[in-house]
């Protein structure tokens, strides 16, 4: 029995996956690997964000997930996803794979968001997919040292760029702000010759090492 077949069967108090969720997972499994060497403006990025009861990975829990696509240098609000985990966490998480596609994933403070998300995926779907993540928490200070010389809060970057969103501390609301910061990062990175998702990931890696010392 395949991993997806096992998910379709009801487990404990959880209902089986809906037909739509099954289809989304099947489609995602058939996608080719992400292309990380295409130019920014030929790449679809998926901005991913979470909503939790707090910021303690040990004790807090995931409440909702959200995100939207940045494709061709534009934010695509019609290519967005938001779902609370309750009452059907497996379906909510499966739906997120429609947003993921085979895109590089972008987050702010990916350490927290990724950990929360992967823990929920393992708990409710039994999978921990290998996905390429880019963390703007480390990318932005490397690109915009004229604004902040070290990693700063999302609110600080939003104020610096004059970015507003429809709701703070909301999975999709903050994802909208993060998407705007991604556009700024792409534009600045291009002037430095960092023209691809892989180049952004390299910038993040170097910045992370610098601030982890």
N, C-alpha and C positions, 0 to 999 in steps of 0.2 A: 504494500500500500504506500503511495507517494505521500510526501509531507502535505500536499494540498488535499488529498483524499482524506487524510486524518483530520484536517481542519474542518472539512465539510460535516463531519459527524459531530453531533452535540457532545460537549464535554462538561460533566458536572452540571452546574446551574447555568452554564452559558449556552445560548441557542446556537445552532449551526450557522455557518457563514451564509449570507444571502447570495443569490445567484449573481448579482452585480459585483459583489466583493470577490467571488470566485473568478469571475471573468477578468477583473482588474489584476488579480494576482497572476493568472495565467498569461495575460498579455505582458506583464512586467517581466516574467521569467523568460520570455521569448526575445526580449530586446537585446541588441548587441551591447558590448561594453561601451562605457562613455568615451567620447573622443575628447581628450584633454589638450590636444595640440591645435585645435581650430581657433581662429581669431575670436576675440570676445564678441564681436558683432555678428558672428556667424554661429554663435553658441547659445543654446537655451540653458539658462541656469534656473534651478529651483530653490527659491528662498524658503527656508523651513524654520518654524518657531513653535514653541510649546507654551502651555499655560499650566501652572502647577500651584499647589497649595502653599508653596514657599520655595526657598532656595537651598534647602538642606537635602542633599541626595539620599542621605541615610533614612530620613523620616518623612519627607514630603512625597506626595504622589501626583501623578499627571492627571490634569483635568480636561485638557483640550489640546488639539493640534491644529496647525494652520500653516498656510504658505501660499505663494503665488510665483508665477514664472516671470523671469526677465529674459526676453528673447529678441535677438537682433538689436540690442541696445535700447529696448523699450520695455516698460512694465506692462504686463498683460493682465489686467484686472479680471478679465473673463476667464483666464486660466488660473483660477485660484481654488483653494480648498480650505474648509474649516469644519471641524466636527468635535463636539464634546465626546469624551470617552463613554459616558453612560448614556443610554442603558445597554449599548451593544459595542463594547470596546473592540472586539475583533473586527467587526465591520468598519468601525471608524478608522482603525489602523490600516486595514486593507485598502480603504479608499485613498489613503495617502500615497499609495504606490502609483496611482494615476497621475498625481502631481510629480512624483519623483521622475517617472520615465527613466531614461538613461542619462539624465542630466547631472552635472556636478551640483552638489548641494551646498548652499551658502547659509550660514547662520551667524548670529552674534552671540559670543560665549558658547561656542559649540561644545565645549567640555560638559556644560550642564545640559544643554538641549539634547545633545547626542546621547548622553548617558540616560537621561529620562526616557527618551524615545526607544533606545535599544532595550532597556529593561522592560518596557511595556510590550514591545514586539516579541521578546522572548517569552514573556508571561502569557500573552494572549494568542500569539500566532506560532510560537515555538521556533522562531527564526531570528537570526541576527545577521542581516545582509551586510556584505562588504560594499560600502558606498563611499565615493570620494567626497570629502567634506572640505570646505574652505571657511575659515573663521575670521570674520571681519574684525573681531576684537583685537587680533594681532596684525591683520593686514593694514588697517587704517592708520595706526601710529607710524608704521614704516613708510607709508606713502605721504602722509600729511604731517610731517614733523613741524611745519610752520603753525599747526593748530594745537597739537598735543605731542609731547615728546615721549610719552609712555601710554600704555593702554588706559582707556577711560571708559566711563559708563555710556550706555546707549543714549541716555538723556543728554549727556554732555555733547556727544557728536551731533545729535539732533539740533541742539541749540546752536552749535557752531555753524551748521549748514542752513539753519532756518527751516528745518524740516518739521512738518506737522503731520499728524495722523488722526484718524477718526476716533481711536480709543487706545490709550496706553495700557500696558500690562494685559493686553488681549492678544491671543496667538496670532490672529490675522492683522490686527491693528499695528502691532509692532513689526510684523513681517513687511507691511507696507513701507514703514520707515526704513527698515533694513534694506529693502529693494532699492530705495532711493540712494542710500549710502553705497550700495554695490555699483550703481551707475557712476557715482563720483569716483569710486575706486578704479573702475575700468578706464575712465577717461584719464586719470592721473597715471595709471600704470602704463598706458599706451605711450605717454610722453617719455617714459623711462625705458621703453623697449620691452615691457612685459605685456605681451599681446595675447596671451592664451590663459585658459584655466590652470594649466600646469605651472605657468609662470607665477600666477597669483598664489598657488599652493606653495611654491618655492619661497616666495616672499613671506608667507605666513610661517613657514617652518623656521626660517632664519630669525624672524621676529620673536617667535615662541621660545627659541633657544636663548635669545638675548635676555628676555625677561624672566626666564626660568632659572637663570644662574643665581 
